[in-house]
Amino acid sequence: MKILDRYITKKLLITFFFVVLTLITIVCAIDYVEKNEDFMKHKLTFGFIFTHYYIYFIPYMANMISPLTVFIATVFVTARLAADTEIIAMLNSGMSFKRLLFPYFLSSCIIGVGIFALCAWIIPLSNKHRIDFENKYIKNQFYYDARNVHIKIGPDAYVYLESYNNTNNTGYQFSLEHIEGNQLLGKVNSENITWNDSIKKWTLNDYTYRTFVGEKELVRKGERLDTAIDLSPKDFESQYMIHETMTLTELNKHIDKLQMRGAENIEVFLIEKYERYSYPFAIVILTIIGVIMSARKARGGAALQISIGFVLAFIYILLVIMSRSVANAGSLSPLIGAWIPNVLFVIVGSVLYKTVPR
């Protein structure tokens, strides 16, 4: 790296972290005011709220607004360089505009790698604490109210529950069927099934176990049976933002599990997975567009470029929200939904690049 590269990289990174700190402070203040009634209802002190909620909320929000903050930082730094005639001096010295983009590209890659590490592994761990806090103090208590639940728990195993009570982890009118092809080989029925946390198994009460060998049926009954199946109380807990609490490894395993079960609403998990990969590329794309937008020296100063930067950044966030909603509804592939904002902004950047000073 040359002196100029280090100079621009340092200015951009410092400005980026300053913008993040500023916006996070504003967002946290607004969020605190919005949730203050819930905090007061539970008589929570500010120290407790900060150490149990906002310390986990801050990295979550920092990651969410990272495309906005990196774009604003890029526009601000480049507009100031242009206003001070530094960019004109660079270009007049023989430096090409592509060469000028190098320190910006390098900075965006550094930020992008950091963002990927955060959203793939670190932030999901903190989100577990954040969402637990929201479920306990902000959201209403969750009750599992689905009826006649059918779940595929293995290649040839199917579970049925008439109802489930998540307050005591008990399912009613339980049955487990073992089917190979079109043939029923075995079936277990039970009046109720209860989770035994000490042994991490389910306890079947008043059960009947039937096996079928040819045309013969063997029946065995009992009062109590402990069994381990690929089902846990977590499958019946609140699914509020659960996709945000999974690391990338856990997310991939959960998607495989849902696909095996033939579950519905799998799109939200696929979108979460693809967006974690697309975010770092969004950082790079928006950084380059930010340079292109603000490389000219404006007669009225940098205010206009910064304002345009805000508008474009919010348009990007709006596209992300819209494409995510359409993909969640099943009208768009999750992969396309996650990447379409980046593709559109690559096109926008390519058009804008033709207008930059040479």
Buried (B, 14 or more C-beta within 10 A) or exposed (E): EEEBBEBBBEBBBEBBBEBBEEBBEEBBEEBBEEBEEEBEEEEBEEEBBBEBBBEBBBBBBBBBBBBBBBBBBBBBBBBBBBBEEBBBEBBEEEBEBEBBBBBBBBBBBBBBEBBBEBBBBBBBBBBBBBBBBBBEBBBEEBEBEEEEBEBBBEEBBBBBBEBBBBEEBBBEBBBBBBBEEEEEBBBBBBEBBBBEEEEEBBBBBEBBBBBBEEEEEEEEEEEEBEEEBBBEBEBBBBEEBBBBBBBBEBBEEBBEBBEEBEBEEBBBBBBBBBBBBBBBBBBBBBBBBBBBBBBBBBEEEBEBBBEBBBEBBEBBBEBBEBBBEBBBEEEBBBBEBBBBBBEBBBEBBEEBBEEBEE
